[in-house]
Amino acid sequence: MDVAGLRRRIDALDEQLVALLNERSACALAIGRLKELAGEPVYQPTREAEVLAHVRQANTGPLDDAAVTRLFERIIDEARRVERLAARAAHEQSAPPDAGRAEQ
């Protein structure tokens, strides 16, 4: 395969990665809602360690385990950020109207 063909393959893989990352984020959001209902914190270091160990075990290279760990640390950070934003938005929607605001 030539350079152009390999670049097209990378573009296709990137599209798949984006779709998978969004699917993963949707799962993380659902978990975040369940954690909030259960009164559990967004950040759970034990679970994060399990995820990182799992992806290192699944790694077959050419990325080394340190690279895979760094990538997934970033993915987990973004999932946690999305969970916090969703929780904040849910709280704002469920908050009572501002009693001090003048009616229009």
N, C-alpha and C positions, 0 to 999 in steps of 0.2 A: 504494500500500500504506500502511496506517495504522501508527501506532507499535507497536501490539500485534503486527501482522503482521511488521514489521521486527525486533522483539525475538525473535519465534519463529524467524525466519530466522537471526539472530545465534546463538541457542541451537543451532540445527542445525549452523551453521558451526563453532561452538565444539566440538561433539561430533566433527565431522570432523577438526578440528585436533588434538584430544586423541588420536584414533585414529592420525593420521599421525605425531604426535610420538612415540607409543609404538612405531610401526613403525620410525621412524627410529632410535630408541634401541635397538631390537632389532638393527638392522644395525650400529650403533656397537658394541654388545656383541660381536657376532660378529667385527668388525674388531679389537676390543680383544684377544680371545682369540688371533687370528692374530698380532697384533703381539707379544703376550707370548711365544708360541711361537718367534717369530723374534728375540726379544730386543730388540725395538724399544721406544722410550719411548711412553707414552700421549700425551704432548703433542708434536705435530709442527707447528711454526709454519708451515712451508711449505704443508702441506695445509690448515691453517686459513685462510691467506691465499687459497688457491685457492677454498675454499668461499665465503668472503665475496665474492670477486670474482664468482663464479658467480651468487650470489643477487642481487647488485646489477645484474648484466647482465640477469637474468630479471625484475627489478622494473619494473612498468609503472605504479605509483602506485595510489592517491593517496599512499601512504607514500613519503617521500623515501628516497634511498639511505642517509642517516645513520640513519634509523629502522630500516630493514631490517638494516643492519649491527649496530646495537645488539641487535635481537631475536635475530639469529643468533649473535652473540657469547654471549648468554645460553644459547641452545639448545646450542651447542657446549660451554660450561662445564658444563652439566648432563650432557651425554653423557659428558664426560671424568670427571665425578664418579661416574657410574654404572659406567663402566669400572674406575675405581680400586676401588670397593666390590666389584665382582664379582671382581677380581683378588685382593683381600684375602681374600674369602670362600673362593676356590679355594685359596689358600695355607694358610689355616687348616684346611681339610678335608684337605689333603695332608700337613700337618705330622704328624710322629710323636707319639704320645701322650706326655704329660708324664711323664718317667721318675720324677720326684720325687713324683708323686701316689700317695696310698695307695689300694690296691685295696679295694673294698667288697664 
